[in-house]
Amino acid sequence: MHAPGPSRPPDPSEPPELPEYAERVLEVAEHIPSGRVMTYGDIAEWLEEGGPRQVGRVMALYGGAVPWWRVVRSDGVLLPGKELRALEHYRAEGTPMREAGRTTEGHTPRIDMRRARWDGEI
């Protein structure tokens, strides 16, 4: 018997392999219809695994390849730091929005969760 050799370093030209849970989260995000949203918790519930934080982590690390703006906080507040990019998508897709009140920081509208939330049914 001989000892195994050193492990091969990862090839930077190959994309890193996604964890199975991340693949499942991203697949759900890809299926959310235009103009609709699901919360981080909705996706975890749909998958019957993990929770909002785990889904949020997947979206933070890998969500750039899917319509990330359709995965939102349950209060409808736009993703901090990406509000303007998300707002462009919401307006283009006709996502129901609620205008911001005068006391809302930055006067950024919110998603109208009652009208925009998708239950995952096709």
Backbone as XML, in Angstrom:
<?xml version="1.0"?>
<chain id="A" units="angstrom">
  <residue number="1" name="MET">
    <atom name="N" x="0.841" y="-1.187" z="0.000"/>
    <atom name="CA" x="0.000" y="0.000" z="0.000"/>
    <atom name="C" x="0.875" y="1.234" z="0.000"/>
  </residue>
  <residue number="2" name="HIS">
    <atom name="N" x="0.443" y="2.210" z="-0.722"/>
    <atom name="CA" x="1.176" y="3.469" z="-0.644"/>
    <atom name="C" x="0.222" y="4.569" z="-0.199"/>
  </residue>
  <residue number="3" name="ALA">
    <atom name="N" x="0.773" y="5.561" z="0.426"/>
    <atom name="CA" x="-0.030" y="6.668" z="0.951"/>
    <atom name="C" x="-0.552" y="7.509" z="-0.210"/>
  </residue>
  <residue number="4" name="PRO">
    <atom name="N" x="-1.754" y="8.030" z="-0.062"/>
    <atom name="CA" x="-2.271" y="8.885" z="-1.127"/>
    <atom name="C" x="-1.409" y="10.124" z="-1.272"/>
  </residue>
  <residue number="5" name="GLY">
    <atom name="N" x="-1.315" y="10.594" z="-2.488"/>
    <atom name="CA" x="-0.533" y="11.794" z="-2.756"/>
    <atom name="C" x="-1.272" y="13.041" z="-2.278"/>
  </residue>
  <residue number="6" name="PRO">
    <atom name="N" x="-0.624" y="14.169" z="-2.411"/>
    <atom name="CA" x="-1.279" y="15.412" z="-1.979"/>
    <atom name="C" x="-2.531" y="15.674" z="-2.830"/>
  </residue>
  <residue number="7" name="SER">
    <atom name="N" x="-3.512" y="16.281" z="-2.211"/>
    <atom name="CA" x="-4.741" y="16.562" z="-2.957"/>
    <atom name="C" x="-4.459" y="17.620" z="-4.016"/>
  </residue>
  <residue number="8" name="ARG">
    <atom name="N" x="-5.166" y="17.489" z="-5.108"/>
    <atom name="CA" x="-4.995" y="18.408" z="-6.224"/>
    <atom name="C" x="-5.612" y="19.757" z="-5.856"/>
  </residue>
  <residue number="9" name="PRO">
    <atom name="N" x="-4.899" y="20.863" z="-6.079"/>
    <atom name="CA" x="-5.483" y="22.171" z="-5.780"/>
    <atom name="C" x="-6.672" y="22.436" z="-6.712"/>
  </residue>
  <residue number="10" name="PRO">
    <atom name="N" x="-7.655" y="23.189" z="-6.236"/>
    <atom name="CA" x="-8.812" y="23.467" z="-7.090"/>
    <atom name="C" x="-8.409" y="24.261" z="-8.325"/>
  </residue>
  <residue number="11" name="ASP">
    <atom name="N" x="-9.048" y="23.948" z="-9.424"/>
    <atom name="CA" x="-8.802" y="24.648" z="-10.681"/>
    <atom name="C" x="-9.610" y="25.946" z="-10.668"/>
  </residue>
  <residue number="12" name="PRO">
    <atom name="N" x="-8.956" y="27.107" z="-10.683"/>
    <atom name="CA" x="-9.692" y="28.374" z="-10.612"/>
    <atom name="C" x="-10.610" y="28.607" z="-11.819"/>
  </residue>
  <residue number="13" name="SER">
    <atom name="N" x="-10.398" y="27.877" z="-12.915"/>
    <atom name="CA" x="-11.270" y="28.066" z="-14.085"/>
    <atom name="C" x="-12.586" y="27.310" z="-13.934"/>
  </residue>
  <residue number="14" name="GLU">
    <atom name="N" x="-12.652" y="26.361" z="-12.982"/>
    <atom name="CA" x="-13.881" y="25.616" z="-12.738"/>
    <atom name="C" x="-14.663" y="26.293" z="-11.629"/>
  </residue>
  <residue number="15" name="PRO">
    <atom name="N" x="-15.989" y="26.494" z="-11.829"/>
    <atom name="CA" x="-16.765" y="27.097" z="-10.739"/>
    <atom name="C" x="-16.814" y="26.147" z="-9.550"/>
  </residue>
  <residue number="16" name="PRO">
    <atom name="N" x="-16.828" y="26.700" z="-8.328"/>
    <atom name="CA" x="-16.883" y="25.821" z="-7.166"/>
    <atom name="C" x="-18.206" y="25.062" z="-7.148"/>
  </residue>
  <residue number="17" name="GLU">
    <atom name="N" x="-18.166" y="23.850" z="-6.637"/>
    <atom name="CA" x="-19.369" y="23.042" z="-6.573"/>
    <atom name="C" x="-20.305" y="23.612" z="-5.505"/>
  </residue>
  <residue number="18" name="LEU">
    <atom name="N" x="-21.580" y="23.772" z="-5.875"/>
    <atom name="CA" x="-22.555" y="24.298" z="-4.935"/>
    <atom name="C" x="-22.985" y="23.224" z="-3.952"/>
  </residue>
  <residue number="19" name="PRO">
    <atom name="N" x="-23.145" y="23.612" z="-2.698"/>
    <atom name="CA" x="-23.735" y="22.658" z="-1.763"/>
    <atom name="C" x="-25.161" y="22.318" z="-2.223"/>
  </residue>
  <residue number="20" name="GLU">
    <atom name="N" x="-25.617" y="21.118" z="-1.907"/>
    <atom name="CA" x="-26.930" y="20.650" z="-2.354"/>
    <atom name="C" x="-28.049" y="21.575" z="-1.880"/>
  </residue>
  <residue number="21" name="TYR">
    <atom name="N" x="-27.970" y="22.048" z="-0.647"/>
    <atom name="CA" x="-29.001" y="22.959" z="-0.131"/>
    <atom name="C" x="-29.034" y="24.255" z="-0.936"/>
  </residue>
  <residue number="22" name="ALA">
    <atom name="N" x="-27.873" y="24.777" z="-1.267"/>
    <atom name="CA" x="-27.801" y="26.010" z="-2.057"/>
    <atom name="C" x="-28.443" y="25.807" z="-3.428"/>
  </residue>
  <residue number="23" name="GLU">
    <atom name="N" x="-28.187" y="24.676" z="-4.045"/>
    <atom name="CA" x="-28.804" y="24.380" z="-5.349"/>
    <atom name="C" x="-30.323" y="24.401" z="-5.240"/>
  </residue>
  <residue number="24" name="ARG">
    <atom name="N" x="-30.847" y="23.821" z="-4.178"/>
    <atom name="CA" x="-32.299" y="23.760" z="-3.997"/>
    <atom name="C" x="-32.882" y="25.154" z="-3.780"/>
  </residue>
  <residue number="25" name="VAL">
    <atom name="N" x="-32.212" y="25.977" z="-2.983"/>
    <atom name="CA" x="-32.674" y="27.355" z="-2.746"/>
    <atom name="C" x="-32.690" y="28.133" z="-4.059"/>
  </residue>
  <residue number="26" name="LEU">
    <atom name="N" x="-31.615" y="28.042" z="-4.818"/>
    <atom name="CA" x="-31.516" y="28.785" z="-6.078"/>
    <atom name="C" x="-32.553" y="28.302" z="-7.091"/>
  </residue>
  <residue number="27" name="GLU">
    <atom name="N" x="-32.858" y="27.013" z="-7.076"/>
    <atom name="CA" x="-33.870" y="26.485" z="-7.982"/>
    <atom name="C" x="-35.240" y="27.093" z="-7.672"/>
  </residue>
  <residue number="28" name="VAL">
    <atom name="N" x="-35.576" y="27.207" z="-6.394"/>
    <atom name="CA" x="-36.848" y="27.846" z="-6.019"/>
    <atom name="C" x="-36.844" y="29.301" z="-6.478"/>
  </residue>
  <residue number="29" name="ALA">
    <atom name="N" x="-35.759" y="30.018" z="-6.222"/>
    <atom name="CA" x="-35.667" y="31.433" z="-6.616"/>
    <atom name="C" x="-35.870" y="31.600" z="-8.118"/>
  </residue>
  <residue number="30" name="GLU">
    <atom name="N" x="-35.338" y="30.678" z="-8.914"/>
    <atom name="CA" x="-35.480" y="30.754" z="-10.368"/>
    <atom name="C" x="-36.927" y="30.576" z="-10.820"/>
  </residue>
  <residue number="31" name="HIS">
    <atom name="N" x="-37.740" y="29.899" z="-10.014"/>
    <atom name="CA" x="-39.121" y="29.619" z="-10.406"/>
    <atom name="C" x="-40.126" y="30.676" z="-9.942"/>
  </residue>
  <residue number="32" name="ILE">
    <atom name="N" x="-39.680" y="31.655" z="-9.160"/>
    <atom name="CA" x="-40.601" y="32.704" z="-8.722"/>
    <atom name="C" x="-40.967" y="33.529" z="-9.954"/>
  </residue>
  <residue number="33" name="PRO">
    <atom name="N" x="-42.271" y="33.663" z="-10.237"/>
    <atom name="CA" x="-42.671" y="34.393" z="-11.448"/>
    <atom name="C" x="-42.299" y="35.876" z="-11.394"/>
  </residue>
  <residue number="34" name="SER">
    <atom name="N" x="-42.140" y="36.447" z="-12.551"/>
    <atom name="CA" x="-41.891" y="37.878" z="-12.689"/>
    <atom name="C" x="-43.011" y="38.646" z="-11.992"/>
  </residue>
  <residue number="35" name="GLY">
    <atom name="N" x="-42.641" y="39.668" z="-11.233"/>
    <atom name="CA" x="-43.623" y="40.487" z="-10.539"/>
    <atom name="C" x="-44.087" y="39.923" z="-9.212"/>
  </residue>
  <residue number="36" name="ARG">
    <atom name="N" x="-43.543" y="38.785" z="-8.801"/>
    <atom name="CA" x="-43.922" y="38.147" z="-7.541"/>
    <atom name="C" x="-42.670" y="37.961" z="-6.687"/>
  </residue>
  <residue number="37" name="VAL">
    <atom name="N" x="-42.849" y="37.697" z="-5.397"/>
    <atom name="CA" x="-41.726" y="37.504" z="-4.477"/>
    <atom name="C" x="-42.027" y="36.370" z="-3.502"/>
  </residue>
  <residue number="38" name="MET">
    <atom name="N" x="-40.974" y="35.829" z="-2.918"/>
    <atom name="CA" x="-41.063" y="34.908" z="-1.786"/>
    <atom name="C" x="-40.097" y="35.427" z="-0.726"/>
  </residue>
  <residue number="39" name="THR">
    <atom name="N" x="-40.434" y="35.207" z="0.532"/>
    <atom name="CA" x="-39.527" y="35.601" z="1.606"/>
    <atom name="C" x="-38.494" y="34.498" z="1.821"/>
  </residue>
  <residue number="40" name="TYR">
    <atom name="N" x="-37.453" y="34.854" z="2.554"/>
    <atom name="CA" x="-36.432" y="33.874" z="2.910"/>
    <atom name="C" x="-37.091" y="32.715" z="3.659"/>
  </residue>
  <residue number="41" name="GLY">
    <atom name="N" x="-37.990" y="33.040" z="4.581"/>
    <atom name="CA" x="-38.697" y="32.021" z="5.340"/>
    <atom name="C" x="-39.622" y="31.175" z="4.482"/>
  </residue>
  <residue number="42" name="ASP">
    <atom name="N" x="-40.269" y="31.808" z="3.478"/>
    <atom name="CA" x="-41.134" y="31.055" z="2.562"/>
    <atom name="C" x="-40.343" y="29.958" z="1.857"/>
  </residue>
  <residue number="43" name="ILE">
    <atom name="N" x="-39.144" y="30.306" z="1.413"/>
    <atom name="CA" x="-38.326" y="29.327" z="0.685"/>
    <atom name="C" x="-37.909" y="28.197" z="1.615"/>
  </residue>
  <residue number="44" name="ALA">
    <atom name="N" x="-37.499" y="28.526" z="2.839"/>
    <atom name="CA" x="-37.123" y="27.480" z="3.798"/>
    <atom name="C" x="-38.322" y="26.568" z="4.072"/>
  </residue>
  <residue number="45" name="GLU">
    <atom name="N" x="-39.489" y="27.164" z="4.226"/>
    <atom name="CA" x="-40.698" y="26.378" z="4.475"/>
    <atom name="C" x="-41.027" y="25.502" z="3.267"/>
  </residue>
  <residue number="46" name="TRP">
    <atom name="N" x="-40.907" y="26.053" z="2.079"/>
    <atom name="CA" x="-41.176" y="25.307" z="0.852"/>
    <atom name="C" x="-40.252" y="24.094" z="0.747"/>
  </residue>
  <residue number="47" name="LEU">
    <atom name="N" x="-38.982" y="24.293" z="1.103"/>
    <atom name="CA" x="-37.991" y="23.211" z="1.034"/>
    <atom name="C" x="-38.084" y="22.251" z="2.222"/>
  </residue>
  <residue number="48" name="GLU">
    <atom name="N" x="-38.818" y="22.675" z="3.259"/>
    <atom name="CA" x="-38.918" y="21.911" z="4.503"/>
    <atom name="C" x="-37.539" y="21.640" z="5.093"/>
  </residue>
  <residue number="49" name="GLU">
    <atom name="N" x="-36.684" y="22.666" z="4.991"/>
    <atom name="CA" x="-35.316" y="22.545" z="5.507"/>
    <atom name="C" x="-34.744" y="23.931" z="5.735"/>
  </residue>
  <residue number="50" name="GLY">
    <atom name="N" x="-33.957" y="24.061" z="6.794"/>
    <atom name="CA" x="-33.300" y="25.330" z="7.079"/>
    <atom name="C" x="-34.279" y="26.371" z="7.575"/>
  </residue>
  <residue number="51" name="GLY">
    <atom name="N" x="-33.841" y="27.597" z="7.547"/>
    <atom name="CA" x="-34.653" y="28.712" z="7.994"/>
    <atom name="C" x="-34.285" y="29.952" z="7.202"/>
  </residue>
  <residue number="52" name="PRO">
    <atom name="N" x="-34.894" y="31.089" z="7.554"/>
    <atom name="CA" x="-34.620" y="32.321" z="6.813"/>
    <atom name="C" x="-33.139" y="32.693" z="6.758"/>
  </residue>
  <residue number="53" name="ARG">
    <atom name="N" x="-32.424" y="32.484" z="7.842"/>
    <atom name="CA" x="-30.993" y="32.845" z="7.847"/>
    <atom name="C" x="-30.182" y="31.991" z="6.884"/>
  </residue>
  <residue number="54" name="GLN">
    <atom name="N" x="-30.499" y="30.708" z="6.825"/>
    <atom name="CA" x="-29.782" y="29.818" z="5.911"/>
    <atom name="C" x="-30.066" y="30.197" z="4.467"/>
  </residue>
  <residue number="55" name="VAL">
    <atom name="N" x="-31.326" y="30.496" z="4.157"/>
    <atom name="CA" x="-31.680" y="30.924" z="2.799"/>
    <atom name="C" x="-30.989" y="32.247" z="2.483"/>
  </residue>
  <residue number="56" name="GLY">
    <atom name="N" x="-30.986" y="33.174" z="3.432"/>
    <atom name="CA" x="-30.307" y="34.454" z="3.234"/>
    <atom name="C" x="-28.828" y="34.279" z="2.958"/>
  </residue>
  <residue number="57" name="ARG">
    <atom name="N" x="-28.211" y="33.359" z="3.655"/>
    <atom name="CA" x="-26.775" y="33.094" z="3.448"/>
    <atom name="C" x="-26.522" y="32.559" z="2.040"/>
  </residue>
  <residue number="58" name="VAL">
    <atom name="N" x="-27.370" y="31.625" z="1.606"/>
    <atom name="CA" x="-27.237" y="31.090" z="0.241"/>
    <atom name="C" x="-27.386" y="32.225" z="-0.766"/>
  </residue>
  <residue number="59" name="MET">
    <atom name="N" x="-28.394" y="33.068" z="-0.579"/>
    <atom name="CA" x="-28.616" y="34.161" z="-1.526"/>
    <atom name="C" x="-27.450" y="35.142" z="-1.525"/>
  </residue>
  <residue number="60" name="ALA">
    <atom name="N" x="-26.879" y="35.405" z="-0.350"/>
    <atom name="CA" x="-25.738" y="36.322" z="-0.270"/>
    <atom name="C" x="-24.524" y="35.767" z="-0.998"/>
  </residue>
  <residue number="61" name="LEU">
    <atom name="N" x="-24.307" y="34.455" z="-0.888"/>
    <atom name="CA" x="-23.122" y="33.848" z="-1.496"/>
    <atom name="C" x="-23.299" y="33.511" z="-2.973"/>
  </residue>
  <residue number="62" name="TYR">
    <atom name="N" x="-24.488" y="33.037" z="-3.353"/>
    <atom name="CA" x="-24.674" y="32.488" z="-4.699"/>
    <atom name="C" x="-25.825" y="33.109" z="-5.487"/>
  </residue>
  <residue number="63" name="GLY">
    <atom name="N" x="-26.568" y="34.015" z="-4.907"/>
    <atom name="CA" x="-27.803" y="34.508" z="-5.507"/>
    <atom name="C" x="-27.661" y="35.372" z="-6.740"/>
  </residue>
  <residue number="64" name="GLY">
    <atom name="N" x="-26.457" y="35.806" z="-7.068"/>
    <atom name="CA" x="-26.272" y="36.665" z="-8.232"/>
    <atom name="C" x="-26.637" y="36.013" z="-9.553"/>
  </residue>
  <residue number="65" name="ALA">
    <atom name="N" x="-26.720" y="34.693" z="-9.580"/>
    <atom name="CA" x="-27.013" y="33.968" z="-10.820"/>
    <atom name="C" x="-28.511" y="33.760" z="-11.041"/>
  </residue>
  <residue number="66" name="VAL">
    <atom name="N" x="-29.334" y="34.167" z="-10.079"/>
    <atom name="CA" x="-30.789" y="33.986" z="-10.176"/>
    <atom name="C" x="-31.458" y="35.340" z="-9.946"/>
  </residue>
  <residue number="67" name="PRO">
    <atom name="N" x="-32.774" y="35.444" z="-10.143"/>
    <atom name="CA" x="-33.454" y="36.723" z="-9.872"/>
    <atom name="C" x="-33.532" y="36.998" z="-8.363"/>
  </residue>
  <residue number="68" name="TRP">
    <atom name="N" x="-32.425" y="37.427" z="-7.799"/>
    <atom name="CA" x="-32.267" y="37.647" z="-6.355"/>
    <atom name="C" x="-33.276" y="38.632" z="-5.790"/>
  </residue>
  <residue number="69" name="TRP">
    <atom name="N" x="-33.719" y="39.583" z="-6.594"/>
    <atom name="CA" x="-34.644" y="40.619" z="-6.113"/>
    <atom name="C" x="-36.022" y="40.040" z="-5.784"/>
  </residue>
  <residue number="70" name="ARG">
    <atom name="N" x="-36.291" y="38.818" z="-6.207"/>
    <atom name="CA" x="-37.581" y="38.181" z="-5.914"/>
    <atom name="C" x="-37.573" y="37.416" z="-4.584"/>
  </residue>
  <residue number="71" name="VAL">
    <atom name="N" x="-36.435" y="37.390" z="-3.906"/>
    <atom name="CA" x="-36.327" y="36.767" z="-2.585"/>
    <atom name="C" x="-36.104" y="37.911" z="-1.602"/>
  </residue>
  <residue number="72" name="VAL">
    <atom name="N" x="-37.084" y="38.106" z="-0.713"/>
    <atom name="CA" x="-37.129" y="39.343" z="0.075"/>
    <atom name="C" x="-37.372" y="39.095" z="1.561"/>
  </residue>
  <residue number="73" name="ARG">
    <atom name="N" x="-37.230" y="40.166" z="2.313"/>
    <atom name="CA" x="-37.578" y="40.148" z="3.738"/>
    <atom name="C" x="-39.090" y="40.115" z="3.886"/>
  </residue>
  <residue number="74" name="SER">
    <atom name="N" x="-39.575" y="39.565" z="4.962"/>
    <atom name="CA" x="-41.017" y="39.429" z="5.160"/>
    <atom name="C" x="-41.725" y="40.764" z="5.360"/>
  </residue>
  <residue number="75" name="ASP">
    <atom name="N" x="-40.984" y="41.813" z="5.732"/>
    <atom name="CA" x="-41.617" y="43.121" z="5.914"/>
    <atom name="C" x="-41.657" y="43.947" z="4.624"/>
  </residue>
  <residue number="76" name="GLY">
    <atom name="N" x="-41.122" y="43.410" z="3.529"/>
    <atom name="CA" x="-41.167" y="44.095" z="2.246"/>
    <atom name="C" x="-40.116" y="45.173" z="2.052"/>
  </residue>
  <residue number="77" name="VAL">
    <atom name="N" x="-39.246" y="45.358" z="3.042"/>
    <atom name="CA" x="-38.179" y="46.362" z="2.928"/>
    <atom name="C" x="-37.164" y="45.866" z="1.901"/>
  </residue>
  <residue number="78" name="LEU">
    <atom name="N" x="-36.724" y="46.773" z="1.024"/>
    <atom name="CA" x="-35.769" y="46.406" z="-0.017"/>
    <atom name="C" x="-34.395" y="46.103" z="0.572"/>
  </residue>
  <residue number="79" name="LEU">
    <atom name="N" x="-33.677" y="45.230" z="-0.102"/>
    <atom name="CA" x="-32.373" y="44.774" z="0.361"/>
    <atom name="C" x="-31.415" y="45.958" z="0.521"/>
  </residue>
  <residue number="80" name="PRO">
    <atom name="N" x="-30.931" y="46.202" z="1.749"/>
    <atom name="CA" x="-30.021" y="47.330" z="1.980"/>
    <atom name="C" x="-28.791" y="47.275" z="1.078"/>
  </residue>
  <residue number="81" name="GLY">
    <atom name="N" x="-28.499" y="48.401" z="0.471"/>
    <atom name="CA" x="-27.353" y="48.502" z="-0.427"/>
    <atom name="C" x="-27.682" y="48.147" z="-1.869"/>
  </residue>
  <residue number="82" name="LYS">
    <atom name="N" x="-28.819" y="47.515" z="-2.089"/>
    <atom name="CA" x="-29.214" y="47.130" z="-3.448"/>
    <atom name="C" x="-30.609" y="47.661" z="-3.779"/>
  </residue>
  <residue number="83" name="GLU">
    <atom name="N" x="-31.076" y="48.637" z="-2.996"/>
    <atom name="CA" x="-32.430" y="49.162" z="-3.166"/>
    <atom name="C" x="-32.705" y="49.663" z="-4.579"/>
  </residue>
  <residue number="84" name="LEU">
    <atom name="N" x="-31.801" y="50.451" z="-5.124"/>
    <atom name="CA" x="-32.050" y="51.049" z="-6.441"/>
    <atom name="C" x="-32.047" y="50.009" z="-7.551"/>
  </residue>
  <residue number="85" name="ARG">
    <atom name="N" x="-31.116" y="49.060" z="-7.486"/>
    <atom name="CA" x="-31.096" y="47.985" z="-8.498"/>
    <atom name="C" x="-32.360" y="47.140" z="-8.399"/>
  </residue>
  <residue number="86" name="ALA">
    <atom name="N" x="-32.760" y="46.802" z="-7.171"/>
    <atom name="CA" x="-33.966" y="46.001" z="-6.977"/>
    <atom name="C" x="-35.190" y="46.766" z="-7.468"/>
  </residue>
  <residue number="87" name="LEU">
    <atom name="N" x="-35.261" y="48.037" z="-7.146"/>
    <atom name="CA" x="-36.403" y="48.864" z="-7.533"/>
    <atom name="C" x="-36.560" y="48.914" z="-9.053"/>
  </residue>
  <residue number="88" name="GLU">
    <atom name="N" x="-35.453" y="48.951" z="-9.774"/>
    <atom name="CA" x="-35.513" y="48.915" z="-11.243"/>
    <atom name="C" x="-36.188" y="47.626" z="-11.716"/>
  </residue>
  <residue number="89" name="HIS">
    <atom name="N" x="-35.791" y="46.504" z="-11.112"/>
    <atom name="CA" x="-36.388" y="45.210" z="-11.471"/>
    <atom name="C" x="-37.875" y="45.185" z="-11.130"/>
  </residue>
  <residue number="90" name="TYR">
    <atom name="N" x="-38.220" y="45.652" z="-9.928"/>
    <atom name="CA" x="-39.627" y="45.629" z="-9.509"/>
    <atom name="C" x="-40.492" y="46.464" z="-10.446"/>
  </residue>
  <residue number="91" name="ARG">
    <atom name="N" x="-39.997" y="47.621" z="-10.815"/>
    <atom name="CA" x="-40.777" y="48.483" z="-11.720"/>
    <atom name="C" x="-40.909" y="47.851" z="-13.100"/>
  </residue>
  <residue number="92" name="ALA">
    <atom name="N" x="-39.842" y="47.266" z="-13.598"/>
    <atom name="CA" x="-39.877" y="46.615" z="-14.917"/>
    <atom name="C" x="-40.831" y="45.423" z="-14.926"/>
  </residue>
  <residue number="93" name="GLU">
    <atom name="N" x="-40.914" y="44.710" z="-13.805"/>
    <atom name="CA" x="-41.741" y="43.509" z="-13.725"/>
    <atom name="C" x="-43.160" y="43.785" z="-13.232"/>
  </residue>
  <residue number="94" name="GLY">
    <atom name="N" x="-43.413" y="45.015" z="-12.782"/>
    <atom name="CA" x="-44.742" y="45.337" z="-12.279"/>
    <atom name="C" x="-45.029" y="44.743" z="-10.906"/>
  </residue>
  <residue number="95" name="THR">
    <atom name="N" x="-44.002" y="44.566" z="-10.100"/>
    <atom name="CA" x="-44.183" y="44.045" z="-8.747"/>
    <atom name="C" x="-44.975" y="45.060" z="-7.926"/>
  </residue>
  <residue number="96" name="PRO">
    <atom name="N" x="-46.041" y="44.633" z="-7.245"/>
    <atom name="CA" x="-46.821" y="45.572" z="-6.430"/>
    <atom name="C" x="-45.967" y="46.201" z="-5.328"/>
  </residue>
  <residue number="97" name="MET">
    <atom name="N" x="-46.007" y="47.511" z="-5.257"/>
    <atom name="CA" x="-45.211" y="48.261" z="-4.282"/>
    <atom name="C" x="-46.127" y="49.146" z="-3.444"/>
  </residue>
  <residue number="98" name="ARG">
    <atom name="N" x="-45.628" y="49.520" z="-2.273"/>
    <atom name="CA" x="-46.297" y="50.487" z="-1.406"/>
    <atom name="C" x="-45.380" y="51.683" z="-1.306"/>
  </residue>
  <residue number="99" name="GLU">
    <atom name="N" x="-45.920" y="52.846" z="-1.555"/>
    <atom name="CA" x="-45.103" y="54.056" z="-1.457"/>
    <atom name="C" x="-44.644" y="54.256" z="-0.023"/>
  </residue>
  <residue number="100" name="ALA">
    <atom name="N" x="-43.457" y="54.806" z="0.111"/>
    <atom name="CA" x="-42.891" y="55.037" z="1.435"/>
    <atom name="C" x="-43.572" y="56.211" z="2.104"/>
  </residue>
  <residue number="101" name="GLY">
    <atom name="N" x="-43.752" y="56.101" z="3.401"/>
    <atom name="CA" x="-44.265" y="57.228" z="4.170"/>
    <atom name="C" x="-43.172" y="58.253" z="4.377"/>
  </residue>
  <residue number="102" name="ARG">
    <atom name="N" x="-43.554" y="59.421" z="4.815"/>
    <atom name="CA" x="-42.563" y="60.488" z="5.030"/>
    <atom name="C" x="-41.561" y="60.139" z="6.115"/>
  </residue>
  <residue number="103" name="THR">
    <atom name="N" x="-41.948" y="59.257" z="7.031"/>
    <atom name="CA" x="-41.029" y="58.894" z="8.111"/>
    <atom name="C" x="-40.088" y="57.758" z="7.722"/>
  </residue>
  <residue number="104" name="THR">
    <atom name="N" x="-40.332" y="57.119" z="6.584"/>
    <atom name="CA" x="-39.484" y="56.009" z="6.147"/>
    <atom name="C" x="-38.111" y="56.531" z="5.766"/>
  </residue>
  <residue number="105" name="GLU">
    <atom name="N" x="-37.080" y="55.895" z="6.313"/>
    <atom name="CA" x="-35.711" y="56.304" z="6.024"/>
    <atom name="C" x="-35.433" y="56.199" z="4.531"/>
  </residue>
  <residue number="106" name="GLY">
    <atom name="N" x="-34.973" y="57.278" z="3.929"/>
    <atom name="CA" x="-34.648" y="57.297" z="2.513"/>
    <atom name="C" x="-35.861" y="57.345" z="1.602"/>
  </residue>
  <residue number="107" name="HIS">
    <atom name="N" x="-37.053" y="57.315" z="2.173"/>
    <atom name="CA" x="-38.308" y="57.370" z="1.412"/>
    <atom name="C" x="-38.359" y="56.308" z="0.316"/>
  </residue>
  <residue number="108" name="THR">
    <atom name="N" x="-37.783" y="55.148" z="0.584"/>
    <atom name="CA" x="-37.793" y="54.048" z="-0.381"/>
    <atom name="C" x="-39.092" y="53.264" z="-0.241"/>
  </residue>
  <residue number="109" name="PRO">
    <atom name="N" x="-39.753" y="52.981" z="-1.366"/>
    <atom name="CA" x="-40.981" y="52.176" z="-1.260"/>
    <atom name="C" x="-40.684" y="50.771" z="-0.766"/>
  </residue>
  <residue number="110" name="ARG">
    <atom name="N" x="-41.733" y="50.092" z="-0.338"/>
    <atom name="CA" x="-41.637" y="48.700" z="0.087"/>
    <atom name="C" x="-42.440" y="47.846" z="-0.877"/>
  </residue>
  <residue number="111" name="ILE">
    <atom name="N" x="-42.168" y="46.572" z="-0.848"/>
    <atom name="CA" x="-42.971" y="45.633" z="-1.623"/>
    <atom name="C" x="-44.303" y="45.473" z="-0.904"/>
  </residue>
  <residue number="112" name="ASP">
    <atom name="N" x="-45.379" y="45.457" z="-1.660"/>
    <atom name="CA" x="-46.698" y="45.188" z="-1.092"/>
    <atom name="C" x="-46.810" y="43.674" z="-0.949"/>
  </residue>
  <residue number="113" name="MET">
    <atom name="N" x="-46.453" y="43.178" z="0.225"/>
    <atom name="CA" x="-46.350" y="41.738" z="0.436"/>
    <atom name="C" x="-47.689" y="41.022" z="0.259"/>
  </residue>
  <residue number="114" name="ARG">
    <atom name="N" x="-48.766" y="41.668" z="0.627"/>
    <atom name="CA" x="-50.074" y="41.033" z="0.499"/>
    <atom name="C" x="-50.382" y="40.707" z="-0.956"/>
  </residue>
  <residue number="115" name="ARG">
    <atom name="N" x="-49.987" y="41.587" z="-1.859"/>
    <atom name="CA" x="-50.282" y="41.404" z="-3.286"/>
    <atom name="C" x="-49.157" y="40.717" z="-4.049"/>
  </residue>
  <residue number="116" name="ALA">
    <atom name="N" x="-47.913" y="40.877" z="-3.625"/>
    <atom name="CA" x="-46.762" y="40.376" z="-4.382"/>
    <atom name="C" x="-46.318" y="38.978" z="-3.984"/>
  </residue>
  <residue number="117" name="ARG">
    <atom name="N" x="-46.686" y="38.534" z="-2.804"/>
    <atom name="CA" x="-46.163" y="37.264" z="-2.293"/>
    <atom name="C" x="-46.702" y="36.088" z="-3.099"/>
  </residue>
  <residue number="118" name="TRP">
    <atom name="N" x="-45.779" y="35.202" z="-3.476"/>
    <atom name="CA" x="-46.123" y="34.012" z="-4.251"/>
    <atom name="C" x="-46.073" y="32.808" z="-3.338"/>
  </residue>
  <residue number="119" name="ASP">
    <atom name="N" x="-47.058" y="31.943" z="-3.432"/>
    <atom name="CA" x="-47.139" y="30.783" z="-2.537"/>
    <atom name="C" x="-46.453" y="29.542" z="-3.092"/>
  </residue>
  <residue number="120" name="GLY">
    <atom name="N" x="-45.864" y="29.654" z="-4.265"/>
    <atom name="CA" x="-45.152" y="28.517" z="-4.847"/>
    <atom name="C" x="-46.023" y="27.623" z="-5.698"/>
  </residue>
  <residue number="121" name="GLU">
    <atom name="N" x="-47.298" y="27.935" z="-5.778"/>
    <atom name="CA" x="-48.201" y="27.129" z="-6.619"/>
    <atom name="C" x="-48.110" y="27.582" z="-8.070"/>
  </residue>
  <residue number="122" name="ILE">
    <atom name="N" x="-48.105" y="26.635" z="-8.952"/>
    <atom name="CA" x="-48.002" y="26.956" z="-10.385"/>
    <atom name="C" x="-49.375" y="26.973" z="-11.005"/>
  </residue>
</chain>
